[in-house]
Amino acid sequence: MDEKSLKHVAIIPDGNRRWARAKGKPSLEGHRFAVEHTLPDLFDAVQELGIEYCTVWLLSPENFSKRTPREVQNLLRLLKLFLRRRIDEMDKKNVRMNIIGDIDNLPEATQHELAYAVQRTKNNTGTVVTFAINYGGRDEILRAVHKMMHEGFEAKSLSKSNFSQFLDTTHLPDPDLIIRTGGEKRTSGFMLWQAEYAEYAFVDTLFPDFSPGDLKTCVDDFLHRQRRFGK
């Protein structure tokens, strides 16, 4: 088997705050390290492995409602800094940026930063890096139903394929491999519809320490699995 049999890898990056606390640092430092070091290294590794699509879950709706406003503001500020510092590099590396989630309910300044990154890289033909921001699986399905109702779609015409057209991921293939770092063994509702036949890798490593070597280990394990797709 070769890497082309793995088209789309998605990552649930858990453990930033625990990583920071273990080092006696504020929680924000875990997120900062992940944004400044872990993510860029992983995106390079994804390209080197020849993986066409990589999705990273950055923020869920619950993050916005259950964390303090200050922490949310700091996370959005880190996102903005990442885009401003890395977008030139990602553009030169032929990466195409994509965003999924309830973007309309993000601060206007954040929406502008995301829109610029998408527009700047829209003609690139390399790896598609998707940030899932203010994204939740149930929320996505509800928004898809609302879109269908708004467009007057008839329920009797509904099928799996045309329902997928109303999801955030309409232009993405379903994930082949979903990796969750940090030792937790749950999906937290990530890509509920799309993950029907995805393979999972739950690793104990906290996300800031999740290296390209760890990614390669997950990919190698995936490539040795036999995917049955219900057969």
Secondary structure, DSSP 8 states (H G I E B T S, - for coil): --GGG--EEEEE---HHHHHHHTT--HHHHHHHIIIIIHHHHHHHHHHTT-SEEEEEEE-HHHHHHS-HHHHHHHHHHHHHHHHHHHHHHHHTT-EEEEES-GGGS-HHHHHHHHHHHHHHTT--S-EEEEEES--HHHHHHHHHHHHHHTT--GGG--HHHHHTTSTTTTS---SEEEE-TT----TTTTTTTTTT-EEEE--S-GGG--HHHHHHHHHHHHTS---TT-
